C-alpha cells in the first residue's frame, strides 16, 4: 500500500499591521517581525514612508480607487509573504474590514489557530491582524473621555451630512477627518444646523512627535487648514432657539421640507412602529412624498438602508434634500412609478406604501418581493384603497387599524378640536408560505 501523498502546505498568512503616527518606534515586536520578514509591503504612501530600510520587501502603494484593486493585488502576489499596512486599528474603519469582506471572515487566522486547531489545508489566504491603538483611543486618552460613551462618526469617503444625526446637546462626538479641510467643513455644518456654540478641538498627528491641538467654537472657527491626519473632538452645544430632534420616530412636521405630501407626525410614529426597523435592514418606501418614512427608518440605526420611490421629479429632489438635512444622505431615491420602478431593486426586509396604493399590481409585486418574515405596511385615506386593504387583510391577516388624530385649535374665543382625515393602516408579516395575491383595483394615487 503506497503512502498517502503529503497534505498541501497552507498558504502564507496575509499579515495586516496597524501603524500610528509614532511610526516604527511605536510598533510591538510581533508587528516589527511581520514587516521585516515580508516580501511585499502594501500600504498608503504615508504609511510606507514610516518604515525603515530594514523592511526590505517590495513596496506597493495602494492604487485609487482602493477596493476594486484588492482582489487583483492579492492574486498578483499570491504565494509570497505579504504584509498590508493600516492606519491604527485595521478593524476600525480600516483596510482590515475590506480584506475580511474580500477573503471571508473565516480567513482570519486567529479564528482557528487561537482555538488550537491548524489552518485548513488548501484554504485561501489567511489574515493575521496585528492592531495598533486607533486614533479614537488616542483621542479619548488625551481628552479624558470614556470611549464607550463617545460617539464616533467617520467622514472619510462619506458626506459631512452623516454627522447631523449625532448632534445632540451635551453629547461628545469624535469625527474621523477626511483631510485638512474637514474642520472648516464641519464648523460650517454645525453653524447651519444650529450648533454654532459647539466646542471644537482638532487633534493632529495623534501619538506622533508632531502632535498638536487647535481649539475654538464652530461659530468663531477661522483656523487655516492644518495637518491632514487629524481627528475632531466636538462638545456639542445647541444654540438657543434651535429645535431639538428626537432619536425616536415622529419628528416634528416642520423638520421636513414638503408641499403637503407628508405622512404627518403621529401617523408617522405609528407607521414606523409597525415597520419595526432593525439594524442592517432595507426598506422600500413607495410613494415617498417628502421621504419622511425612509428618513426616520434610516435614523433608527446607522446600518439601516432605504430606497424611496417617487414618481414626481420635484418631490424626488425634495426627498434628497430632506435626507441631507436630517443626517441620512445615504437614502437612495428612485424617480419613477411603482411597480415598474421596483424592477432591479434589492430584496427588502420591509415595504411601506404611502402613495399609489391601487396602481395595478403594486401590492402583489411588493408582497412577492418580500422574503418570509418581511413586513408590509400600507396607509390610505380613501374608501377605494381601504376596501383593497380590507381584502388583503382578509386573505393574509395582520392588523387593520384606523388612526384618527385631532388637534386643538381656536374657535372664536374658545378652543375646539379639528379632526384630521382618518388613516387606515394595514400591517402584516409575510409567512413562510404565502397565499396567492388578490387582483388590484384601478389606479389611484394618494399620500397619507
HUWO-V494521 format. One line per field, one symbol per residue. ss: DSSP state (a for helix, b for strand, c for the rest). phi: phi as a letter, one per 30 degrees, with the letter a starting at -180 (. if undefined). burial: + if it has 9 or more other C-alpha atoms within 8 Angstrom, else -. A space follows every 50 residues. Layout:
ss->???
phi->???
burial->???
This chain:
ss->cccccccccccccbbbbbbcccaaaaccaaaaaaaaaccbbbbcaaaacc cccccccbbbbcccccaaaaaaaaaacccccbbbbbbcccccccaaaaaa aaacaaabaaaaacccccccccccccbbbbccccaaaaaaaaacccaaac bbbbcccccaaaaaaacccccbbbbbcccccaaaaaaaaaaaccccccbb bbbbcccccccbbbbbbccccccccccccbbbbbbccccccccccccccc ccaaacccccccccaaaaaaaaaaaccccccbbbbbcccccaaaaaaaac ccccbbbbbbccaaaaaaaaaaaaaccccccbbbbccccaaacccccccb bbbccccccccaaaaaaaacccccbbbbbbccaaaaaaaaaaaaaaccbb bbbccbbbbbbccbbbbbbcccbbbbbbbccccccccccccccccccc
phi->.ddddddddddddcdbcdbcddiedcddddddddddcddbccldeddddd dddddcddcbdddbddeddeedddddcdicdcbccbdiddcchbdededd ddcjdddddddcdddjcdddeiddeccbccdbeddddddddddicdddcc dbbccdibddeddedcdbeidcbccdddldddedddedddddcibddedc bcccheicdcdabcblcddcdbddecddcbbccccdbddejdddcddcdj deeddcdacjdbddeddddddddddhdbeidcccccieiciddddddddd adcdbabccbddddddddeddddddcibdddcccdkcddeddeiddddca bcccaieceeiddddddddddejdcbbbcabcdddddddddddddcijbb bccbbbcdbdbiccbbccddedccbcbbcddebcdedddddedacabd
burial->---------+++++++++++++++--+---++-+++++++++++--++-- +---+++-+-++------++------+---+++++++++++--+++++++ --+---++++-++-----+---+-++++++++++++++++---------+ +++++----++++++-++--+++++++++++++++++++++--+++++++ ++++++++--+----++++-+-----+++++++++++++---------++ +----+-+--+++-+-+++-++--+-+-+-++++++++++++++++++++ +--++++++++---++-+++-++++++++-+-+++++++-+------+++ +++++++++++++++++--++++++++++++---++-++++++--+-+++ --+++---------+------+++++++++---------+--+-++++
